[in-house]
Amino acid sequence: MSRLPAEWEHQSGVQLTWPHCDTEWYELEKVLECYVDIASNILKYEPLMIVTRDIEECKADIARITERKGIALDVDSIRFYESPLNDTWARDHGGISVFGDGGQKYLYDFVFNGWGLKFASDLDNQLTKNIFSQGAFEDDVMGVDMRPYVLEGGSIDSDGCGTMLTTTECLCSVNRNEYLSQEEIEEELCGAFGLERILWLDHGTIIGDDTDSHVDILARFCSPDTIAYMQCTDPEDPHYEPLAAMEKQLRGFKMLDGKPYNLIPLPLPEPLYLDDYRLPASYANFLIINGAVLLPGAGSPLDEVARKRLQEAFPDREVIVIDCRALLSGHGSLHCVTMQFPEGYLR
């Protein structure tokens, strides 16, 4: 039986896939500044792997931005690997780490098809295999296990104890695995990840999201008994009804022992726009790393509200706010651009 670890388990490092001028970003330099901020904060706590189309180009970006912003960042400590790439959403094209019963280390590589054929993904779909062949992973990681189903890392969340949280809107969407019923998808996921059960969210959406409601912008495990989730308290906001319906469903979920989950509401960020397009800001898109939680800031006083609430969920970790407004132009945020690997995975 396999096991999908929780994000809070000890990590060997985090992957970033580096942006470049041919990736679809608005104001690329601001996006690169955000990546440098994320990289520097990860390196305070654990190793960092960067996948880029050109290592020297990436190092030049880092040198230029760290000098301008006065950021101390040890480039020599970063592990760089080159691969052709379409875009930079490591959460969704990155390999997913799975443990076997005997401690075996598997690296699952599901089909990535650009969130249901919305965007080109032919190069990103080969990225994990490319970096594995370059020696990015330890020798005892048992190859890249190519899985014949469409699945993005941002669409699932694990408590590490056999329960997965996901959304029906994403996993049952057209152009992913529509030839399978929800029951068949659940059977495949339980078999692949050694799950006892799946908690399906049937409600919840964030305007501007291209992923068909990835769970990592809606609700996240903070521990086996605690879920943080997005809450809207303004009845006039179009998010109010779908997020209220999601909250009601979360309140009905029970742990395996029958007890209700401890629920931590995160405020909906104040509206942010690109021209007249509302951007998909979400405090649920945080990244858990060794000793810290990186929280995507929206440049609002609500950043501190969200930070304090998450600090309650993670008393032994420092919750750090990183301004991620630049990433929202690509319709994602901090968790979306990162992929963590458990201890013993990254070389």
Secondary structure as UniProt FT lines:
FT   TURN            7..8
FT   STRAND          11..17
FT   TURN            21..22
FT   HELIX           28..43
FT   TURN            44..45
FT   STRAND          48..52
FT   HELIX           55..69
FT   HELIX           75..77
FT   STRAND          79..82
FT   HELIX           90..93
FT   STRAND          96..99
FT   TURN            101..102
FT   STRAND          105..111
FT   HELIX           114..117
FT   TURN            122..123
FT   HELIX           124..126
FT   HELIX           127..133
FT   TURN            134..135
FT   TURN            139..140
FT   STRAND          141..150
FT   HELIX           153..155
FT   STRAND          156..158
FT   STRAND          163..167
FT   HELIX           168..171
FT   TURN            174..176
FT   TURN            178..179
FT   HELIX           182..193
FT   STRAND          197..201
FT   TURN            207..208
FT   HELIX           215..217
FT   STRAND          219..223
FT   TURN            224..225
FT   STRAND          226..231
FT   TURN            235..236
FT   TURN            238..239
FT   HELIX           240..252
FT   TURN            256..257
FT   STRAND          262..267
FT   STRAND          273..274
FT   TURN            275..276
FT   STRAND          277..278
FT   TURN            283..284
FT   STRAND          287..289
FT   TURN            290..291
FT   STRAND          292..297
FT   HELIX           302..313
FT   TURN            315..316
FT   STRAND          318..323
FT   HELIX           325..330
FT   HELIX           335..337
FT   STRAND          338..342
FT   TURN            343..344
//
